Amino acid sequence: MDTTYFGGEQYYFTAEIISGAFATGSGEEYTDPDRNRGTYQPIWVELDELFDMDVRPREIAEKIADE
């Protein structure tokens, strides 16, 4: 786990696939219709495409690319 600041302290994790099917979770980001915080649609992104996206905070994209 690492942290950065973007409107407050933000936490992020790097991960690797070990099993399962991506985006098939059952947490509140998928199931709570009253969450009212936008949508949650995870996608895999190739590293060479990462900087063409609006990643916020940008520091996260930079840290991911450096790993």
LOPAMAR-6415 format. One record per atom (N, C-alpha, C, O): residue number from 1; residue in three letters; x, y, z. Coordinates in Angstrom, 3 decimals, decimal comma, m for minus. Example, Ala and Ser with C-alpha at 12.3 -4.5 7.8 and 13.67 -1.06 7.14 Angstrom:
2
zaro | vofi | c1 | c2 | c3
1 | ala | 13,190 | m5,690 | 7,800
1 | ala | 12,300 | m4,500 | 7,800
1 | ala | 13,200 | m3,300 | 7,800
1 | ala | 14,236 | m3,319 | 8,465
2 | ser | 12,850 | m2,250 | 7,080
2 | ser | 13,670 | m1,060 | 7,140
2 | ser | 12,900 | 0,030 | 7,870
2 | ser | 13,409 | 1,138 | 8,039
//
This chain:
67
zaro | vofi | c1 | c2 | c3
1 | met | 0,855 | m1,171 | 0,000
1 | met | 0,000 | 0,000 | 0,000
1 | met | 0,899 | 1,230 | 0,000
1 | met | 1,938 | 1,263 | 0,659
2 | asp | 0,484 | 2,216 | m0,735
2 | asp | 1,189 | 3,478 | m0,775
2 | asp | 0,160 | 4,590 | m0,680
2 | asp | m1,036 | 4,341 | m0,829
3 | thr | 0,605 | 5,800 | m0,436
3 | thr | m0,317 | 6,924 | m0,316
3 | thr | 0,133 | 8,083 | m1,187
3 | thr | 1,308 | 8,206 | m1,532
4 | thr | m0,820 | 8,924 | m1,531
4 | thr | m0,563 | 10,183 | m2,207
4 | thr | m1,642 | 11,152 | m1,734
4 | thr | m2,583 | 10,742 | m1,054
5 | tyr | m1,520 | 12,407 | m2,079
5 | tyr | m2,498 | 13,410 | m1,655
5 | tyr | m3,190 | 14,010 | m2,869
5 | tyr | m2,535 | 14,500 | m3,788
6 | phe | m4,516 | 13,968 | m2,866
6 | phe | m5,340 | 14,511 | m3,943
6 | phe | m6,698 | 14,797 | m3,317
6 | phe | m7,562 | 13,922 | m3,275
7 | gly | m6,887 | 16,017 | m2,833
7 | gly | m8,115 | 16,332 | m2,104
7 | gly | m8,183 | 15,593 | m0,781
7 | gly | m9,270 | 15,332 | m0,266
8 | gly | m7,042 | 15,259 | m0,237
8 | gly | m6,944 | 14,468 | 0,983
8 | gly | m6,061 | 13,259 | 0,725
8 | gly | m5,636 | 13,023 | m0,405
9 | glu | m5,791 | 12,507 | 1,757
9 | glu | m4,921 | 11,349 | 1,602
9 | glu | m5,631 | 10,244 | 0,827
9 | glu | m6,759 | 9,877 | 1,155
10 | gln | m4,977 | 9,722 | m0,189
10 | gln | m5,510 | 8,651 | m1,035
10 | gln | m4,595 | 7,436 | m0,913
10 | gln | m3,374 | 7,580 | m0,846
11 | tyr | m5,171 | 6,261 | m0,884
11 | tyr | m4,404 | 5,021 | m0,792
11 | tyr | m4,524 | 4,271 | m2,101
11 | tyr | m5,575 | 4,287 | m2,741
12 | tyr | m3,457 | 3,621 | m2,493
12 | tyr | m3,531 | 2,794 | m3,689
12 | tyr | m2,649 | 1,569 | m3,508
12 | tyr | m1,735 | 1,551 | m2,684
13 | phe | m2,946 | 0,556 | m4,295
13 | phe | m2,243 | m0,716 | m4,228
13 | phe | m1,859 | m1,129 | m5,638
13 | phe | m2,601 | m0,871 | m6,587
14 | thr | m0,723 | m1,760 | m5,780
14 | thr | m0,423 | m2,439 | m7,033
14 | thr | m0,742 | m3,909 | m6,801
14 | thr | m0,673 | m4,394 | m5,671
15 | ala | m1,085 | m4,605 | m7,852
15 | ala | m1,519 | m5,990 | m7,703
15 | ala | m1,148 | m6,798 | m8,931
15 | ala | m0,733 | m6,253 | m9,954
16 | glu | m1,304 | m8,084 | m8,813
16 | glu | m1,137 | m8,964 | m9,957
16 | glu | m2,269 | m9,976 | m9,953
16 | glu | m2,826 | m10,290 | m8,901
17 | ile | m2,601 | m10,476 | m11,105
17 | ile | m3,670 | m11,470 | m11,228
17 | ile | m3,117 | m12,821 | m10,786
17 | ile | m2,071 | m13,263 | m11,262
18 | ile | m3,828 | m13,464 | m9,877
18 | ile | m3,446 | m14,825 | m9,487
18 | ile | m4,575 | m15,818 | m9,760
18 | ile | m4,320 | m17,009 | m9,938
19 | ser | m5,821 | m15,340 | m9,795
19 | ser | m6,954 | m16,200 | m10,132
19 | ser | m8,215 | m15,352 | m10,177
19 | ser | m8,189 | m14,162 | m9,863
20 | gly | m9,314 | m15,973 | m10,570
20 | gly | m10,598 | m15,285 | m10,570
20 | gly | m10,882 | m14,581 | m11,888
20 | gly | m10,084 | m14,620 | m12,825
21 | ala | m12,033 | m13,943 | m11,931
21 | ala | m12,470 | m13,207 | m13,119
21 | ala | m12,551 | m11,728 | m12,756
21 | ala | m13,232 | m11,356 | m11,801
22 | phe | m11,878 | m10,913 | m13,494
22 | phe | m11,797 | m9,484 | m13,231
22 | phe | m13,176 | m8,838 | m13,295
22 | phe | m13,966 | m9,128 | m14,194
23 | ala | m13,460 | m7,955 | m12,328
23 | ala | m14,689 | m7,155 | m12,268
23 | ala | m15,941 | m7,974 | m11,993
23 | ala | m17,023 | m7,628 | m12,469
24 | thr | m15,811 | m9,040 | m11,242
24 | thr | m16,981 | m9,854 | m10,899
24 | thr | m17,272 | m9,802 | m9,404
24 | thr | m17,908 | m10,704 | m8,861
25 | gly | m16,809 | m8,751 | m8,742
25 | gly | m16,979 | m8,621 | m7,301
25 | gly | m18,425 | m8,411 | m6,885
25 | gly | m19,310 | m8,227 | m7,720
26 | ser | m18,641 | m8,443 | m5,592
26 | ser | m19,987 | m8,250 | m5,069
26 | ser | m20,003 | m7,173 | m3,979
26 | ser | m20,926 | m7,138 | m3,165
27 | gly | m19,000 | m6,301 | m3,954
27 | gly | m18,943 | m5,243 | m2,961
27 | gly | m19,946 | m4,135 | m3,255
27 | gly | m20,619 | m4,150 | m4,285
28 | glu | m20,039 | m3,167 | m2,333
28 | glu | m21,039 | m2,109 | m2,470
28 | glu | m20,842 | m1,272 | m3,725
28 | glu | m21,804 | m0,692 | m4,228
29 | glu | m19,623 | m1,195 | m4,242
29 | glu | m19,415 | m0,425 | m5,458
29 | glu | m20,167 | m1,029 | m6,648
29 | glu | m20,407 | m0,351 | m7,648
30 | tyr | m20,535 | m2,303 | m6,533
30 | tyr | m21,322 | m2,967 | m7,573
30 | tyr | m22,810 | m3,058 | m7,219
30 | tyr | m23,660 | m3,024 | m8,109
31 | thr | m23,125 | m3,171 | m5,945
31 | thr | m24,476 | m3,573 | m5,563
31 | thr | m25,341 | m2,510 | m4,901
31 | thr | m26,560 | m2,676 | m4,843
32 | asp | m24,760 | m1,429 | m4,401
32 | asp | m25,539 | m0,432 | m3,667
32 | asp | m26,090 | 0,630 | m4,616
32 | asp | m25,337 | 1,501 | m5,053
33 | pro | m27,389 | 0,582 | m4,949
33 | pro | m27,956 | 1,550 | m5,893
33 | pro | m28,026 | 2,966 | m5,321
33 | pro | m28,176 | 3,924 | m6,078
34 | asp | m27,922 | 3,114 | m4,016
34 | asp | m27,995 | 4,434 | m3,391
34 | asp | m26,619 | 5,017 | m3,082
34 | asp | m26,518 | 6,033 | m2,394
35 | arg | m25,591 | 4,402 | m3,570
35 | arg | m24,222 | 4,842 | m3,277
35 | arg | m23,967 | 6,252 | m3,790
35 | arg | m23,254 | 7,021 | m3,146
36 | asn | m24,538 | 6,605 | m4,940
36 | asn | m24,501 | 7,952 | m5,506
36 | asn | m23,070 | 8,505 | m5,598
36 | asn | m22,814 | 9,654 | m5,237
37 | arg | m22,156 | 7,678 | m6,081
37 | arg | m20,774 | 8,118 | m6,233
37 | arg | m20,242 | 7,765 | m7,607
37 | arg | m19,064 | 7,435 | m7,745
38 | gly | m21,070 | 7,825 | m8,609
38 | gly | m20,619 | 7,481 | m9,950
38 | gly | m20,665 | 5,985 | m10,174
38 | gly | m21,294 | 5,245 | m9,417
39 | thr | m20,000 | 5,560 | m11,206
39 | thr | m19,982 | 4,143 | m11,541
39 | thr | m18,608 | 3,568 | m11,268
39 | thr | m17,621 | 4,293 | m11,138
40 | tyr | m18,569 | 2,279 | m11,186
40 | tyr | m17,325 | 1,559 | m10,954
40 | tyr | m17,165 | 0,590 | m12,096
40 | tyr | m17,824 | m0,449 | m12,135
41 | gln | m16,300 | 0,919 | m13,020
41 | gln | m16,083 | 0,051 | m14,166
41 | gln | m14,579 | m0,152 | m14,337
41 | gln | m13,921 | 0,612 | m15,043
42 | pro | m14,039 | m1,186 | m13,689
42 | pro | m12,599 | m1,425 | m13,793
42 | pro | m12,218 | m1,886 | m15,198
42 | pro | m12,965 | m2,611 | m15,855
43 | ile | m11,063 | m1,458 | m15,634
43 | ile | m10,544 | m1,882 | m16,937
43 | ile | m9,045 | m2,121 | m16,809
43 | ile | m8,372 | m1,482 | m16,000
44 | trp | m8,535 | m3,036 | m17,606
44 | trp | m7,090 | m3,230 | m17,702
44 | trp | m6,569 | m2,258 | m18,738
44 | trp | m7,185 | m2,069 | m19,788
45 | val | m5,447 | m1,646 | m18,448
45 | val | m4,843 | m0,671 | m19,353
45 | val | m3,392 | m1,054 | m19,575
45 | val | m2,657 | m1,306 | m18,620
46 | glu | m2,984 | m1,098 | m20,821
46 | glu | m1,579 | m1,336 | m21,121
46 | glu | m0,766 | m0,141 | m20,647
46 | glu | m1,220 | 0,998 | m20,751
47 | leu | 0,423 | m0,387 | m20,132
47 | leu | 1,236 | 0,708 | m19,594
47 | leu | 1,502 | 1,795 | m20,633
47 | leu | 1,531 | 2,978 | m20,292
48 | asp | 1,696 | 1,413 | m21,887
48 | asp | 1,980 | 2,435 | m22,900
48 | asp | 0,757 | 3,298 | m23,215
48 | asp | 0,892 | 4,317 | m23,892
49 | glu | m0,432 | 2,917 | m22,743
49 | glu | m1,649 | 3,717 | m22,940
49 | glu | m2,010 | 4,540 | m21,697
49 | glu | m2,881 | 5,407 | m21,758
50 | leu | m1,349 | 4,271 | m20,588
50 | leu | m1,705 | 4,873 | m19,312
50 | leu | m1,651 | 6,394 | m19,332
50 | leu | m2,523 | 7,050 | m18,761
51 | phe | m0,647 | 6,960 | m19,979
51 | phe | m0,481 | 8,412 | m19,965
51 | phe | m1,391 | 9,133 | m20,959
51 | phe | m1,434 | 10,363 | m20,983
52 | asp | m2,112 | 8,376 | m21,772
52 | asp | m3,114 | 8,970 | m22,664
52 | asp | m4,459 | 9,104 | m21,964
52 | asp | m5,398 | 9,670 | m22,524
53 | met | m4,557 | 8,591 | m20,749
53 | met | m5,811 | 8,603 | m19,998
53 | met | m5,792 | 9,703 | m18,941
53 | met | m4,729 | 10,184 | m18,551
54 | asp | m6,972 | 10,092 | m18,487
54 | asp | m7,108 | 11,117 | m17,454
54 | asp | m7,037 | 10,453 | m16,080
54 | asp | m8,048 | 10,335 | m15,388
55 | val | m5,845 | 10,025 | m15,692
55 | val | m5,640 | 9,376 | m14,397
55 | val | m5,460 | 10,464 | m13,347
55 | val | m4,641 | 11,369 | m13,510
56 | arg | m6,230 | 10,369 | m12,271
56 | arg | m6,143 | 11,362 | m11,201
56 | arg | m5,945 | 10,680 | m9,866
56 | arg | m6,712 | 9,775 | m9,537
57 | pro | m4,983 | 11,058 | m9,103
57 | pro | m3,945 | 12,015 | m9,412
57 | pro | m2,916 | 11,436 | m10,385
57 | pro | m2,687 | 10,226 | m10,403
58 | arg | m2,320 | 12,271 | m11,164
58 | arg | m1,349 | 11,864 | m12,180
58 | arg | m0,184 | 11,103 | m11,552
58 | arg | 0,411 | 10,227 | m12,179
59 | glu | 0,128 | 11,446 | m10,326
59 | glu | 1,222 | 10,793 | m9,618
59 | glu | 1,028 | 9,276 | m9,567
59 | glu | 2,011 | 8,534 | m9,576
60 | ile | m0,203 | 8,810 | m9,515
60 | ile | m0,466 | 7,373 | m9,489
60 | ile | 0,010 | 6,726 | m10,785
60 | ile | 0,671 | 5,688 | m10,751
61 | ala | m0,318 | 7,324 | m11,920
61 | ala | 0,134 | 6,787 | m13,208
61 | ala | 1,643 | 6,736 | m13,257
61 | ala | 2,215 | 5,764 | m13,752
62 | glu | 2,295 | 7,765 | m12,754
62 | glu | 3,764 | 7,816 | m12,765
62 | glu | 4,350 | 6,722 | m11,891
62 | glu | 5,320 | 6,075 | m12,284
63 | lys | 3,783 | 6,505 | m10,717
63 | lys | 4,284 | 5,463 | m9,821
63 | lys | 4,065 | 4,073 | m10,403
63 | lys | 4,933 | 3,209 | m10,286
64 | ile | 2,917 | 3,850 | m11,025
64 | ile | 2,650 | 2,553 | m11,632
64 | ile | 3,642 | 2,287 | m12,767
64 | ile | 4,160 | 1,177 | m12,887
65 | ala | 3,904 | 3,277 | m13,584
65 | ala | 4,824 | 3,116 | m14,708
65 | ala | 6,253 | 2,853 | m14,241
65 | ala | 7,026 | 2,204 | m14,946
66 | asp | 6,605 | 3,350 | m13,064
66 | asp | 7,961 | 3,174 | m12,544
66 | asp | 8,189 | 1,800 | m11,926
66 | asp | 9,336 | 1,416 | m11,697
67 | glu | 7,129 | 1,055 | m11,652
67 | glu | 7,288 | m0,241 | m10,976
67 | glu | 7,630 | m1,346 | m11,926
67 | glu | 7,795 | m2,492 | m11,507
//
